[in-house]
Amino acid sequence: MANNTNSITVVGNLTRDPEMRYTANGISTATFGVAVNRSWRNQQTNEWEERTSFFNIVCWRQLADNVAASLKKGMRVVATGRLEQRSWETEQGEKRSVVEIVADEVGPSLVFATADVHRVERSGPDGGGGGGQRPQQPAPVPAATQDYGDLGEEPF
């Protein structure tokens, strides 16, 4: 049986603040761009060369809400998800198509930064928000006083 899944992970810097939108059903979605730099030494010239690739990332439901509340242009992130192609026709009848990353997970890269993580209450049956309701995010609880008993595990 063939494996029909695809998976991609990118590490790069946000090129713009996440943009929040809502579907007609009220489901939240956030989109943002990531610039991924690759550098190497040219063997002939012994000079460093660099190339930048740009990727559009789409997040849904609770992930979208959390991304929009947490990330800003310039931040370095790690995003993993799947590649998906989307096609549409413009009002002028031109056919357009784009390949984007539909994210399963997005987080800050901690190579050059630190992060202060706050747990939010999950909403919806799958923990993914949606259902037409914008989830309420509780006030952050300082890590030293946060109760991890309901998770069945200790923090990192």
C-alpha positions as CSV (number, residue, x, y, z in Angstrom):
1,M,0.0,0.0,0.0
2,A,1.4,3.4,-1.0
3,N,2.0,6.0,1.6
4,N,0.1,9.1,0.4
5,T,1.1,11.5,3.2
6,N,3.6,14.3,2.9
7,S,5.3,16.1,5.7
8,I,7.4,19.2,5.8
9,T,9.2,21.1,8.5
10,V,10.6,24.6,8.0
11,V,12.6,26.9,10.3
12,G,12.8,30.5,9.4
13,N,11.7,34.1,10.2
14,L,8.2,35.5,9.9
15,T,8.0,37.9,7.0
16,R,4.8,39.5,8.3
17,D,2.5,39.4,11.3
18,P,0.0,36.5,11.2
19,E,-3.3,37.6,9.5
20,M,-6.4,36.3,11.2
21,R,-9.6,35.6,9.2
22,Y,-12.7,33.6,9.8
23,T,-14.7,31.3,7.5
24,A,-18.4,31.8,7.0
25,N,-18.9,29.2,9.7
26,G,-16.7,31.2,12.1
27,I,-13.7,29.0,12.1
28,S,-10.5,30.9,12.6
29,T,-7.5,30.7,10.2
30,A,-4.2,32.5,10.4
31,T,-1.7,32.9,7.5
32,F,1.8,34.2,7.6
33,G,5.0,34.0,5.6
34,V,8.3,32.4,6.6
35,A,11.7,33.2,5.0
36,V,14.1,30.2,5.1
37,N,17.7,31.1,4.5
38,R,20.3,28.7,3.3
39,S,24.0,29.6,3.1
40,W,27.0,27.7,1.7
41,R,30.6,28.4,0.8
42,N,31.2,28.5,-3.0
43,Q,34.0,26.0,-3.7
44,Q,35.4,28.1,-6.6
45,T,35.4,31.5,-5.1
46,N,35.6,30.5,-1.4
47,E,32.9,33.1,-0.7
48,W,29.8,32.6,1.3
49,E,26.6,32.6,-0.8
50,E,23.0,32.7,0.4
51,R,19.6,31.9,-1.0
52,T,16.2,32.6,0.6
53,S,13.0,30.6,0.0
54,F,9.6,32.0,1.0
55,F,6.7,29.8,2.2
56,N,3.2,30.7,3.1
57,I,1.8,28.9,6.1
58,V,-1.9,28.4,7.0
59,C,-3.1,27.5,10.5
60,W,-6.6,26.6,11.6
61,R,-8.7,26.8,14.7
62,Q,-6.9,26.9,18.1
63,L,-3.5,26.8,16.4
64,A,-4.5,29.9,14.4
65,D,-5.7,31.7,17.5
66,N,-2.5,30.9,19.4
67,V,-0.2,31.8,16.5
68,A,-1.9,35.2,16.1
69,A,-1.6,35.9,19.8
70,S,2.0,34.8,20.1
71,L,4.0,35.5,16.9
72,K,5.1,38.7,15.2
73,K,7.1,39.6,12.1
74,G,10.8,38.8,12.4
75,M,10.4,36.0,15.0
76,R,12.2,32.7,14.2
77,V,9.8,29.8,14.1
78,V,9.6,26.0,13.6
79,A,6.6,24.9,11.6
80,T,5.6,21.5,10.6
81,G,2.7,20.4,8.5
82,R,1.8,19.2,5.0
83,L,2.2,20.7,1.5
84,E,-1.1,21.5,-0.1
85,Q,-2.0,23.0,-3.5
86,R,-5.0,25.2,-3.8
87,S,-6.4,26.5,-7.1
88,W,-9.0,29.2,-7.9
89,E,-10.2,31.4,-10.7
90,T,-10.0,35.2,-10.4
91,E,-13.0,37.5,-11.2
92,Q,-11.3,38.1,-14.5
93,G,-11.4,34.4,-15.3
94,E,-7.6,33.8,-14.8
95,K,-6.7,30.5,-13.2
96,R,-4.4,30.7,-10.2
97,S,-2.7,28.2,-8.0
98,V,-0.5,28.2,-4.9
99,V,1.4,25.6,-2.9
100,E,1.3,26.3,0.9
101,I,2.1,24.6,4.1
102,V,-0.9,23.7,6.2
103,A,0.5,23.6,9.7
104,D,0.0,21.0,12.3
105,E,2.4,22.6,14.8
106,V,4.1,26.0,15.0
107,G,6.4,27.2,17.7
108,P,9.2,29.7,18.4
109,S,12.7,28.6,17.6
110,L,14.8,28.7,20.8
111,V,18.2,28.8,19.1
112,F,18.5,32.6,19.4
113,A,15.6,33.4,21.8
114,T,13.7,32.3,24.8
115,A,10.0,31.8,25.2
116,D,7.4,32.1,28.0
117,V,4.8,29.4,27.2
118,H,1.3,29.7,28.6
119,R,-1.3,26.9,28.4
120,V,-4.7,27.9,27.0
121,E,-8.0,26.1,27.6
122,R,-8.9,23.9,24.7
123,S,-12.3,24.3,23.2
124,G,-14.3,22.1,20.8
125,P,-14.6,18.3,20.8
126,D,-11.2,17.8,19.2
127,G,-9.4,20.5,21.2
128,G,-9.1,22.5,18.1
129,G,-11.5,25.4,18.8
130,G,-13.9,26.1,15.9
131,G,-17.6,25.5,16.1
132,G,-18.2,29.2,15.3
133,Q,-16.9,30.3,18.7
134,R,-13.8,32.3,19.3
135,P,-12.1,30.7,22.3
136,Q,-11.5,32.7,25.4
137,Q,-7.9,32.7,26.4
138,P,-7.4,32.8,30.2
139,A,-4.9,35.1,31.8
140,P,-1.4,33.5,31.9
141,V,-0.5,31.7,35.0
142,P,3.1,32.0,36.2
143,A,5.0,28.8,35.6
144,A,6.0,28.4,39.2
145,T,2.3,28.3,40.3
146,Q,0.8,26.4,37.4
147,D,-0.8,23.0,38.3
148,Y,0.2,20.2,35.9
149,G,-1.8,17.5,37.8
150,D,-4.6,17.5,35.2
151,L,-2.1,16.7,32.4
152,G,-0.8,13.6,34.2
153,E,2.8,14.8,33.7
154,E,5.3,17.2,35.0
155,P,6.5,20.2,33.1
156,F,9.7,19.7,31.0
